[in-house]
């Protein structure tokens, strides 16, 4: 298996293809705005929505790097800022989930057309390294999202 095939496999199983752990799209399927904005009382954790907003930020940034729209890090923005949710309206949640999906699919389409040389292009780190880091990043936050769903009682007791 070549580098591109391995990276695309990771990109797919992390988002919408079942493998050893549930993909992010499955974890978000059917989650309401209320569930997405929930956290245990007194807990110092991010909500599902905040985690998804954070994932959207970094996928959007990576896509902008791939297309040449962005070359430098946004000024004055901290990692904590990337979790911000502007509106908790149900329509805003639906838009956030759709944006996540659109970004993920756009990145997939671009990478699918790349050669191994393209994966070495620096934006400023090599594209392949960015993609690999995002795969792991998605898996990490997917685990957090599933844990929140379990705390809510919203995650099925058994999955096939």
Protein Blocks (a to p, Z undefined) as FASTA:
>chain_A
ZZklmmmmmmmmmmmpccfbccfklmmgopafklmmgccehiacddfklmmmmmmmmmmm
mmmmmnopacbdcehiafklmmpcfbfcfklmmmmmmmmmmmmmmmmmmmmmpcfklmmp
ccfbcfklmmmmmmmmmmmmmmmmmmmmmmnopacfbdZZ
